[in-house]
Amino acid sequence: MREHVIVADLGYGDAGKGTVVDWLCSRERVQAVVRFNGGGQAAHNVVLPDGRHHTFAQFGSGTFRGVPTHLSRFMIVDPLSLAGEAAHLARLGVPDPLGLLTVDRDALLATPYHVAAGRARELARGDDRHGSCGMGIGETMAYALGHPGLAPTAGDCESPAVLTRKLRALREALGVTGPPVEDCAAAYRAFAERVTLVGSSFTTALLRRRPVVFEGAQGVLLDEWHGFHPYTTWSTTTFANALELLDGTAAVRLGVLRTYTPRHGPGPLVTEDPGLALPEAHNGDGPWQGPFRTGHFDAVAHRYALAVTGGADGLALTHLDAPVSRMCVSYDIGELPVGPAGDLDRQAGLTGLLAAARPRYADGVDDWPEAVAEALGIPVWLGSSGPTAADKVAFDGVIAPERV
């Protein structure tokens, strides 16, 4: 595995990015895991053979292997939840987790004020809730877009006066209550003292050391510009951010899928089947996201995800041990058209089309890697039949054993 690898979910999330990143980091001394979108709402589950389990949110999923994490400028950093995550990792035996972190100074901060405003907005939607994670991600992005230069960043944590001024203006603009600004500022200053804050040139230097794994969050079908509006995230979930950080440096694009298609909360799921009762050790209904839903493998939706990302080099297919054998191969409305990024009215129209779409199935699938490769036109390089790295099998391609 000499190449850099970008790991992204080609569904609605929850496909198993964390366990794939953990496997990659178990094969060779990966130099770093770079997080390139999302924030504290990520939930990437990693289980070690000895039973230790952690749900990675902001730390990279190679942390159990001692691999450092870099939070890029595209991350939304929540220092308070990050401290809690670090404490849990320390209890599981990871020495000095915060010492493994580098954080780009330009990364936006998610604060308790963003969280309060985002939850209030979601509750006000009533029955039209979008399925927010309740972590303030959307509010953080919206405030940064609406108040250029005033949104708190990780770099501000080194400047107490600037940080306090920005936090006070933020709380006033959002019109919410929360902890005293001085308390937040003190906690964020402590965060800055425990992690290493870096500038934009850090990633360039990091890429000279190989390999680096780029770990995405959520899924392409939730992308802010290409997802099915309004049931999307305020984050670019495609390979785009990682490619921008790579700045022309070559990397392998690895898409992750399950043998069935899940999603959290409201929004389109054409192949949804309430009778598809499958065990979920680490996923369930959430107070903000809503119910965890499952459907049969949706090749149409995943082909759309591949189209909007510009394709992938290979696939990682998880949950090969699930008792499923049905694949949606087409819709009665045909393939999903791909449009230009940013046309949310068009994406909302696509959401309407999906509400009326009916799936057409192929039954009796017993060789999932072959069936998925044929349906999507992309080779399956990695198969997973369980939660640990030992449950993975490399089939072919750049991450096959002979190339590791």
N, C-alpha and C positions, 0 to 999 in steps of 0.2 A: 504494500500500500504506500507507494511513494508519492502518489498524487494527493493534492488536497481534495476533500470530499464535502459536498454540500448535501445536507439531509433535509428534505422537505416532505410534508404530508400532502398527498394528492387527493385527499378526501375532505371531510369536515372536521378533521382532527381526531385524536385518540387512536391513531393507527399503530403507534408503537415506536415513535421517533427516539424516545429515551433509551429503550432497550437496544435499538440498532446502534445508537451512538456509543453506548456502553460496550457493545460487541466490538465495534471498530477500535475503541480505546484499549480493549483487552488483547488485541492482536499484535500491536506494536507500540512503541513509545511515541504516542501522538504528542505533538508539541503544545497544543492548546485546543480547547473547544471555544469557538467564537459564536456567541449568541447574536443573531442578526435581525430579530424582530420580536414584537410582543413585549411582555414584561412579567409581572408577578402572577398573571392569570394562567400561565403555562402549568401543565400538570403531567410531567414526563416520568413515568414510573420505571424504576430500576430495582430489580431483585437480584441479590447475590446468591451463589449456591448455598451459602450458610444460612440463608433466610433473611438477612438484613434487607430492609426495604426503605426506599426514600422516594418521595414524589418531588422531582426537581422542578423548580419554578424559575429561578433566576440563575442559579448555579448550572454549569454545564453537566450533562449526564455522564461525563467521564470522571467526575470528581472522586468516586470510589477508587478509581485507578490511580489517583494522585495527579491527574491531568489538570493543569491550570485552566481557568475560565477567563475569557475576555468579554466584557459587556461592551459591545460596539456602540457607536453613536446612534444606531437605529433602535436600541433598546430603551424601554421606559423602566427606570430603576426605582424601586421602592425600598429605601434603606431600612425601614422598620420591619417589613416582612422578610427582607434579606437577613436581618439579624436573627429572626426566628428560625429561618432555614439553616443558617450556619450553626445554631445551637443544636438542632436536631442531628445534623451531620456529625458534629463533635461527639454527641452521645453515641452515635453508631461507630465511632472509632476513627473518624477522619481528623488528623491533627491539624489544628489551625486552619479551618476552612477559609476564613476571610483572607488569610495570607496567600491563598491560591488565586485571588481575584485581581484583575486589572479592569479599570472602568474608564471609558472615554469621557473626558470632561464635558463633551457636548451632549451626552445622553440626558434626556429629560428626566425629571424627578416626578414620581407619583406620590402625592401627599394625602393625609387624612381628609383634607378639604376637597380634593378631587373625588375621593371615594364617597364622601357624603353627598356631593352634588350629583354624581353619577347614579347612585342608588335612588335618590329622590326623583331624578328624571325617569328612571325605569319604572318606579312605582306609579308615577303620574300617567304612564301609558296604559295602565289598567290591563284589559284583555289584549291589547296590541303590543305587549312587551316584546322586545327584540331578542331577549336571551342574554343580557349582559352578565359578565362574570362577577360584577360588583366590586371590582378592584380599581376603578377609577381610570382605566386605560383610555376610554373614549373621551372623558373629560380632560385628561391631560393633553391629548392631542388637540382637542378643540380649543382649549385655552391657548396653547402654543401658537396655533394658526391665527387665532383672533387677537393675540397680544404679542406681536413679534418683538423679541428681545426682552420680554418681561417674564417669560416662563422660567421657573427655577431649573437649573441643570446641576449635574453632579459636580462640575467645576466650581459652582457657587458655594459648595460646602467648605471650600478653602477660604472663603471671604465672608466672615460673619456679618458684617454690615450689609453687604449686597444681598446675602441670603435672607436676612431678617426683613429687609425692605421688600423683596420679591414675595416672600411668604405672606406678609401683611397685606400687600396689594392683591394677592391671589385670593385670600380668604374674603376680603371685602368685595371683590368682583364676583365671586361665586355666591355670596350671600348665605354662607353656611356657618354653623358653629363647629367647634372641634377643639382639640387641645390648644393651649396657649402657644402663640407663635414662638415665644422664647424657648419653650420646651422642645418644639420641633427643631428649631435651629440648633439647639444644643445636641440633640440626638444625631442630626446630620453632620455636625462638626466631628462627633465621635466616629461616625462612619468614615469620614474622609481620612481620619487618622489611622484607621485599621486596614483600609484597602489601598491599592496603588492607583492613583489617578494619572491618566496619561493623555497625550495629545494625539492628533490625527496621524502623525508619522509612525505611531506604534504598530499599527496593523501592517504597514508596508515592511517594517523590519521583521515582524513576526513571520510573514509569508516567506521570507528567505530560508526559514527553517521548515523542514517537511517531516511528516505531513501535519496539516491543520484541518480539523473537522469543523464545519460550519453547521450549527444546529438551529433549525427553524422552529417556530411555534405555531400552534393551531393548524389549519389546513388551507390549501389553495381554494377550495370551494367556499371559504369564508373571507377571501381576500377583499380588501376595502374597495378595489376598483373592478375586479372581475367576479366577485361573489354575487350571490343572489340577494340584492338589496331589497329591504333594509336589514336582512338577517345576516349581517356581516360583522367584521371587526374593523377597528380603526388601525389597521396594520397591513403592510404589504407582506403577504404570506407566501409569495412565489419565490423563485431563486433570485429575484432582481436585486435585493439589498446585498446579498452575499456577492453577487457578481460585481456590484459597484465597489464593494470593499476589496475585491480581488484586483480590480483595475487592470484587467487584461491578463492576469496570471491564470494559467490553466487550472481547471478543477473538474472533477467528476461530479455529475448531478445525479443524486440517488433519490428516487421517489419511494415513499413508504405507503403501503396499503394493507388493509386487512382482507381476509377471505370473505368478509361481509362488510357492509357499509354502515357505520354508526354516525350519530350526531347528538350533540347536547342541545336541548332547548328547541324553540320554535323555528320554523322555516322549512323549505322543501326537503323531502326525503322520499323520492318517487317510489323506491322499492321497500318502503317501510312495511314490516310485517309484525303486528303485535304478538303473533303466535311464535315468533322466533325467540324463544326463551333460551338465552345463552348465559353462562356464568360470567360475572364481571367482578373480579376480585378488587379492582381499584377504581371502578367507575360506578356512579350512581346518580340519582336525582340530586340536583343542587337547588338551594333556596333562590339563587339568582339566575343561573343558567336554565333551570327547569329540568324536565325529565331527560334521562338518558334513553335514546331511541335506537333501534336497530332495524336494518333492512338487508335485503340480499345484495350481493356484490353488484354494483352499478357500473358496468363498463362504459355506458354512455356518459355519465357524469365524470368518470375518471379520464375518459378521452378528452372531454372538454377541459379538465384541469391541465392535462398535458399540452393541449393546444395553447392555452393562455400563458403557460410558463415557457413556451418555446421548446418543449420536449425534455426528456430525461435520457441519461445514458443507460441506466439500469434501474431495477426495482428491488425493493425489499418487501417480501410478502409475509405478514405475520398471521398468527392464529391458524396455522395449518392443522392444528389439532382440533379445531372446532367442527362439530358435526353438521356441516352445511354442504350442499351440493347443487345449489341453484344460482345461476348467474343471469342478470339482466343484460341482454345483448343489444337491445334496441328499444326505442320509444315509438309509440304510434305517431308522434309529431316529428320524427326524424332526429337527426343529430342537432346538438345545441350550437347555435351560431356564435362565433367569437367576434366581438366588436372592439372598438378603441377603448383604451383605459380612461376612466373618468366620467363616462356617460351614465350617471346613476339612474336617469329616467329609463334608459334602454335596459339597464340591469333589472330594474323593477318590473319592466315588461316581461323580461325573461322569467322572473319569479312567477308572474301570472301564468305564463305558458306551462311552467312546471307543475303548477297546481292542478292543471287539467291533463297532464301527461299520463299515459298508461304504459307500464313496462311490458316487454315481451321477453320471455325467459327461455333459457336452455337448462334443462334439468339433467341430473346424473353426473355432474362434474366430480371426477375423482382424482384427477391430476391437476391440482390448482396452479402450480407454477407454469405448466404448459398451457393451460386454458387462459390464464391471465396474459401471458406473453403473446399468445395468438390474438386475443381480443384487443389488446392495447398496442401491439406492434413494438413492444419494448421487452428485452430479455429480463427475466427474473434472476438476479445474482445471488440473493440471500433469502433463505426460508427460515421461519421461526415457528417452533411448535411448543413454545413455553416462554416463561418470563425471564430466564437467565441466559447469559452468554453461552452456556453449555447446550442450550436448546436450539442453537443456530446452526445452519448448514449453508456453506457457500457453494453455489452451483457452477457459475461461469462468470468470466469478465475480469475487470481490473481488481476486484476485491476477492478473487478466488484464492485458495491457499497457496498456489504456486507463485502468486505475485505478492503475497504478504511478507 
